[in-house]
Amino acid sequence: MRRPQRRLPSGATMPFVIFSFAVTIAMLAIAVDIMRTIYCTSILQNSAQSAGLYALRQAFNDDGEMKAGQPDSNIVDGLNTINGGSGSAWFAAPAGPSDDGTHGQTPVFFQAGDVTVTNAGNGNNAGDLLLTVKARRDGADALKLKFLPLIYAFGSLPGVSVPSGVDLANPYRVAEICLQPATRIGAGEANNSTLLRSNFANQRICASFPLALSNVQWQAAAQPAQTNLLYTIKIAGSKSGNSASSANEISGCFVNLTPSGDANYYGGAAGNLSVSQLYDNLAAFSGDSPSAPSAAVERDSHVFAFDADAQEFTSRAQQIAARLNKLTTVQPNRFYTLPVIEQNPLVTQKNHVIGFSRMRLVKAVFDPTNNSISLQMEIGQSRPMANASVGTQLAAIPTTNGTAIQASTGTTLFTPRSFGQDGLAALPRGMVMAPALSPRSIAGGGI
């Protein structure tokens, strides 16, 4: 026999429906507060990271030399720009909302107490800085939770007040910024005609210098224990060879960094046109030909090397040497960004870029007996340079049929630094660096 089902009186279901509806509304209300806080923390994270990347560069001139004064002060000055010192503040995040409802978002400001600057290196490299930046919502910018306090009060015993602070959220996020080997040097700008200054101050020369060094010798010169500063750069040629012959000599080659517009991106290195492109490219660094700046260069790009013994080159070698020496007259203390290639130069062929070195041109020597050029250059400290950046993707310059070229394998001095038991990995000499997010994660506060 089928047993009849018991039915609750219609009035008995109403409390359950009301309770379920209240719980649903409560969960939705809590979700609103939580999602708003999560959205705010994502903005704070981006703000702290972006501000740190910009601020760390403000301790240095464009050519990597440290600015006068204390790095801490110069970095804080950079944060003043982010705070809107010369315009609007860079970042804004949810806040409040205010009691009168006039705003629910305010600028993200950074104060001196939000910044910590430490020297991550040793006394031989005071420019190796480590920076932490905090972006926060507190005080007048704290998040006011509208729904969570009501839910808390709803569930409290009669006569029990809501604890202080339940109606506020004070999330913050911290970003740590360090210096990493640069992986990309941006292109110069042909339309920049401002005066040349000791700290560059000119976008067309904040680009790769059209001279590449061989990593075969450079990796020894870059060791922190090395004390020699002055190196002779032997320019490779089909007759003179492409390898260095002494400890203080580095094999190098002039490279064509002029964009060609074809699938190779850069121009070739054979013929009169290519030599003229090199000559005009060098002139961009002295201001004589601002319309011929270097194109962008990335780690794992391939560049063509000139044959210094080819007739097209030797016929203009004296002019090229004179143009190089003009650079030492315009600004004798300037450091440049030079591509470093994986092996000794392969003349009139593509050479694989694995990183970037920071060198100062001392003088160019022209030998009229064989129309050859040799250079004397000083290796610098590893510092961040203008127009240098760090990326994590494969190089896109140059491309072949739209496919990125393959990355190099093996460990080099240009491998990203990491943290170990002794802190951040030691920094070699003479490397072009760029601010980058720290390889270790830093915990924030709040949701």
C-alpha positions in Angstrom: 0.0 0.0 0.0 1.3 3.4 -0.9 1.8 5.6 2.2 0.4 9.1 1.9 3.0 11.9 2.0 2.9 14.3 4.8 2.7 17.9 3.9 3.7 20.8 6.1 1.2 23.5 6.6 1.6 26.3 4.1 2.6 28.7 6.8 5.5 26.5 7.9 7.3 26.9 4.6 7.5 30.6 4.8 10.3 30.9 7.4 12.4 28.5 5.3 11.9 30.5 2.1 12.6 33.7 3.9 15.8 32.2 5.5 17.0 30.9 2.1 16.3 34.2 0.4 18.2 36.0 3.2 21.2 33.6 2.9 21.3 34.1 -0.9 21.2 37.9 -0.6 23.9 37.7 2.1 26.2 35.6 -0.1 25.7 37.9 -3.0 26.4 40.9 -0.8 29.6 39.4 0.5 30.6 38.5 -3.1 30.2 42.2 -4.0 32.6 43.3 -1.3 35.1 40.5 -2.0 35.2 41.0 -5.7 35.6 44.8 -5.4 38.6 44.1 -3.0 40.1 41.6 -5.4 39.8 44.0 -8.3 41.4 46.7 -6.2 44.4 44.5 -5.3 45.0 43.6 -8.9 45.3 47.4 -9.7 47.6 47.8 -6.7 49.8 45.0 -7.9 50.1 46.5 -11.4 50.7 50.0 -9.9 53.5 48.8 -7.6 55.2 46.9 -10.4 55.0 49.7 -12.9 56.0 52.3 -10.4 59.0 50.3 -9.3 60.2 49.6 -12.9 60.1 53.4 -13.7 61.5 54.6 -10.4 64.6 52.4 -10.4 65.7 53.9 -13.7 65.5 57.3 -12.2 68.7 56.6 -10.2 70.7 56.6 -13.5 71.3 58.8 -16.4 70.4 57.5 -19.9 73.9 56.0 -20.5 73.9 54.1 -17.2 76.0 56.5 -15.1 74.5 57.1 -11.7 72.9 60.5 -11.2 74.4 62.9 -8.7 73.0 62.6 -5.2 71.7 59.5 -3.3 69.9 56.8 -5.3 67.1 56.8 -2.7 66.4 60.4 -3.2 66.5 60.1 -7.0 64.1 57.2 -6.9 61.7 59.0 -4.6 61.8 61.9 -7.1 60.8 59.5 -9.8 57.8 58.5 -7.6 56.8 62.1 -7.4 56.3 62.1 -11.1 54.1 59.0 -10.8 52.2 60.8 -8.1 51.3 63.5 -10.6 54.0 66.0 -9.8 54.1 67.0 -13.5 50.5 66.2 -14.4 47.9 63.6 -13.5 48.7 60.7 -11.2 49.6 57.6 -13.2 47.3 55.1 -11.3 43.9 55.1 -9.7 42.2 52.4 -7.7 38.9 51.8 -5.9 38.6 53.6 -2.6 35.8 54.4 -0.1 33.3 55.2 -1.4 33.1 58.5 0.3 30.2 59.2 2.6 28.6 61.7 0.2 29.1 59.2 -2.7 31.1 61.7 -4.8 33.9 59.3 -5.5 34.7 55.6 -5.4 38.2 55.8 -6.9 41.2 57.8 -6.0 44.8 58.1 -7.2 47.4 55.7 -5.9 50.1 57.8 -4.2 53.5 56.6 -3.2 55.4 58.1 -0.2 59.0 57.7 0.9 58.0 55.1 3.4 56.6 52.9 0.6 60.0 52.5 -0.9 63.0 50.4 0.2 66.3 50.7 -1.7 69.2 48.3 -1.0 72.5 47.7 -2.7 72.3 44.2 -4.0 75.9 44.1 -5.1 79.2 44.9 -3.5 81.5 47.9 -3.2 82.7 47.4 -6.7 79.3 47.8 -8.2 77.3 50.3 -6.2 74.8 50.6 -9.1 73.4 47.1 -8.4 70.2 48.2 -6.7 67.2 46.2 -5.3 64.0 48.1 -4.9 60.7 47.3 -3.2 57.6 49.4 -3.7 54.3 49.2 -1.8 51.0 50.3 -3.3 48.2 50.5 -0.7 44.7 51.5 0.3 44.5 52.9 3.8 43.4 56.0 5.7 41.1 58.0 3.5 41.6 55.6 0.7 40.6 52.5 2.6 37.8 50.4 1.1 34.5 50.7 2.9 32.6 47.4 2.9 28.9 48.1 2.6 27.5 44.6 2.9 29.8 42.6 5.1 29.1 44.7 8.3 25.3 44.2 7.7 25.7 40.5 7.5 27.9 40.4 10.6 25.3 42.4 12.5 22.5 40.2 11.2 24.2 37.1 12.6 25.3 38.6 15.9 23.5 38.1 19.2 21.1 40.8 20.3 23.0 43.6 22.2 26.4 42.7 20.7 27.9 45.5 18.7 29.8 45.0 15.4 33.6 44.9 16.0 35.6 47.9 14.9 37.2 47.6 11.5 34.8 45.1 10.0 33.6 47.8 7.7 37.1 48.5 6.2 39.6 46.7 4.1 43.2 47.9 3.8 44.7 45.8 1.0 48.3 46.4 -0.3 50.6 44.9 -2.7 54.5 44.9 -2.8 56.6 44.6 -5.9 60.4 43.9 -5.9 62.4 45.2 -8.7 66.0 44.2 -9.6 68.4 44.7 -12.5 68.5 41.9 -15.1 70.5 41.6 -18.4 68.7 43.5 -21.1 67.1 41.4 -23.8 65.9 44.2 -26.1 67.3 47.6 -27.2 64.6 49.8 -28.8 65.0 51.7 -32.0 66.3 55.2 -32.2 63.9 58.0 -33.3 64.8 59.8 -36.5 62.7 62.8 -35.7 64.5 63.6 -32.4 66.6 66.7 -33.0 67.3 67.8 -29.5 70.9 68.7 -28.4 73.2 65.9 -27.5 74.1 65.8 -23.8 76.3 63.8 -21.5 73.4 61.6 -20.4 72.1 61.1 -23.9 68.8 63.0 -23.5 68.2 62.1 -27.1 66.2 59.1 -28.3 68.0 58.6 -31.6 71.2 57.6 -29.8 69.6 55.6 -27.0 69.9 52.7 -29.4 72.3 49.9 -30.3 75.7 51.1 -31.5 76.6 49.4 -34.8 79.6 47.5 -33.4 79.4 44.0 -32.1 81.8 42.2 -29.8 82.6 38.5 -29.8 81.5 36.7 -26.6 84.5 34.4 -27.0 86.7 37.2 -25.5 84.0 39.3 -23.9 83.0 36.7 -21.4 86.5 36.7 -19.9 86.6 40.5 -19.8 83.3 40.6 -18.0 84.3 38.5 -15.1 84.0 40.5 -11.8 87.5 39.7 -10.8 89.0 41.3 -13.8 90.7 44.7 -13.3 91.7 45.7 -16.8 89.4 48.4 -18.2 90.9 49.3 -21.6 90.5 46.9 -24.5 91.5 46.9 -28.1 88.7 45.9 -30.5 90.1 44.1 -33.5 87.8 44.6 -36.4 87.3 41.4 -38.3 88.1 41.0 -42.0 88.4 38.3 -44.6 92.2 38.8 -44.8 93.1 40.0 -41.3 91.1 37.2 -39.6 88.3 37.3 -36.9 90.0 36.3 -33.7 91.8 38.2 -31.0 95.5 37.6 -30.3 96.0 38.9 -26.8 94.2 39.0 -23.4 93.3 42.6 -23.7 92.0 42.3 -27.3 88.4 41.5 -28.2 87.3 40.5 -31.7 84.6 42.7 -33.1 82.9 43.8 -36.3 80.8 46.6 -37.6 77.2 45.5 -38.1 74.4 46.9 -40.2 71.6 47.9 -37.9 69.7 49.9 -40.6 66.2 48.5 -41.2 65.9 47.3 -44.7 62.2 46.6 -44.8 62.7 43.0 -46.2 62.3 39.7 -44.4 65.8 40.1 -42.9 64.8 43.4 -41.2 68.4 44.6 -41.1 70.4 45.7 -44.1 73.2 43.5 -45.6 76.9 44.1 -45.1 78.2 43.9 -48.7 78.4 46.7 -51.3 78.6 50.5 -51.3 75.0 51.0 -50.2 75.6 49.0 -47.0 78.8 50.9 -46.1 76.9 54.1 -46.6 74.2 52.9 -44.3 76.8 52.2 -41.6 78.4 55.6 -42.1 75.1 57.4 -41.8 74.1 55.3 -38.8 77.3 56.3 -37.0 76.5 59.9 -37.9 73.2 59.6 -36.0 75.1 59.2 -32.8 77.0 62.5 -33.3 74.1 64.4 -34.6 75.4 64.8 -38.2 72.7 62.5 -39.7 69.8 62.2 -37.3 67.6 60.5 -39.9 69.6 57.2 -39.8 69.2 55.7 -36.3 69.7 52.1 -35.4 66.7 49.8 -35.6 65.6 47.7 -32.5 67.8 44.8 -31.7 66.8 41.8 -29.5 68.7 39.0 -27.9 68.6 36.1 -30.5 68.4 38.5 -33.4 70.9 38.0 -36.3 72.9 40.9 -37.7 75.2 41.1 -40.7 78.9 41.8 -40.1 81.0 44.0 -42.5 84.2 42.7 -44.0 86.7 45.3 -43.0 89.1 44.1 -45.8 86.5 44.5 -48.6 87.3 47.3 -51.1 83.9 49.0 -50.4 84.8 49.3 -46.7 88.5 50.2 -47.0 87.8 53.0 -49.4 85.8 54.7 -46.7 87.7 53.5 -43.6 89.3 56.8 -43.0 86.0 58.6 -43.1 84.5 56.0 -40.7 87.4 56.4 -38.3 87.0 60.2 -38.4 83.3 59.9 -37.7 84.0 57.6 -34.7 86.6 60.0 -33.3 84.0 62.8 -33.5 81.9 60.9 -31.0 84.8 61.1 -28.6 84.9 64.8 -29.1 81.2 65.4 -28.8 81.1 63.5 -25.4 84.2 61.6 -24.4 82.7 60.0 -21.3 79.6 58.5 -23.0 78.9 54.8 -22.7 77.2 53.0 -25.6 75.1 49.8 -26.0 77.0 47.2 -28.1 75.5 43.9 -29.2 77.5 40.8 -28.1 77.5 38.0 -30.7 77.8 34.3 -29.8 81.1 33.5 -31.7 83.9 35.3 -33.4 82.5 37.5 -36.2 81.5 35.9 -39.5 82.0 38.6 -42.1 79.3 39.3 -44.6 77.2 36.7 -42.8 74.5 36.7 -40.1 75.8 36.7 -36.5 73.7 35.6 -33.5 73.2 38.3 -30.8 73.2 36.9 -27.3 73.3 40.0 -25.2 74.4 43.6 -24.9 77.6 45.2 -23.4 78.2 48.6 -22.0 81.4 50.2 -23.4 82.9 53.7 -23.8 84.6 54.6 -27.0 88.1 56.0 -26.2 89.5 56.4 -29.8 89.6 55.0 -33.3 92.9 54.4 -34.9 93.2 54.4 -38.7 96.2 52.7 -40.3 96.8 54.2 -43.8 99.2 51.4 -44.8 96.3 48.9 -45.1 93.3 51.2 -44.6 92.3 49.3 -41.4 90.6 50.5 -38.2 91.2 49.5 -34.6 89.3 50.8 -31.6 90.1 51.3 -28.0 87.2 51.0 -25.7 86.7 51.0 -21.9 84.4 48.4 -20.3 81.9 49.9 -17.9 80.0 48.7 -14.9 76.8 46.8 -15.4 74.1 49.5 -15.4 70.6 50.1 -16.8 70.6 52.0 -20.0 67.8 54.0 -21.6 65.8 52.2 -24.2 66.8 48.8 -22.8 64.2 46.4 -21.5 63.7 42.8 -20.4 61.4 40.3 -22.1 60.6 36.7 -21.6 59.5 35.8 -25.1 61.4 34.6 -28.2 62.9 37.3 -30.3 60.7 38.7 -33.1 63.4 40.7 -34.9 64.2 39.5 -37.5 61.5 37.2 -38.5 61.3 34.7 -41.3 57.8 34.1 -42.8 56.3 35.5 -39.6 58.0 32.8 -37.4 60.1 33.9 -34.4 63.7 32.7 -34.6 64.8 30.0 -32.2 66.3 31.0 -28.8 69.9 30.1 -27.9 70.7 27.2 -25.6 73.2 27.0 -22.8 74.2 29.3 -20.0 75.9 32.6 -20.6 76.6 35.7 -18.5 73.4 37.1 -20.0 71.3 34.4 -18.4 68.7 36.0 -16.0 69.9 36.4 -12.4 68.3 34.4 -9.6 68.3 34.4 -5.8 70.3 31.9 -3.8 71.5 31.5 -0.3 73.8 34.5 -0.7 71.1 36.7 -2.2 70.9 37.9 -5.8 73.4 36.3 -8.2 76.6 38.3 -8.7 76.8 40.8 -11.5 79.5 40.6 -14.2 81.1 43.7 -15.6 80.1 45.6 -18.7 76.5 44.4 -19.2 73.6 46.5 -20.3 70.9 46.0 -17.7 67.3 47.0 -17.4 64.8 47.1 -14.4 62.8 43.8 -14.2 60.4 42.1 -11.8 62.3 40.1 -9.2 62.5 36.4 -9.8 61.1 35.7 -6.3 57.5 36.4 -5.4 56.7 39.0 -2.7 53.5 38.6 -0.6 51.0 41.4 -0.4 48.3 42.1 2.2 44.6 41.8 2.1 42.7 39.6 -0.3 
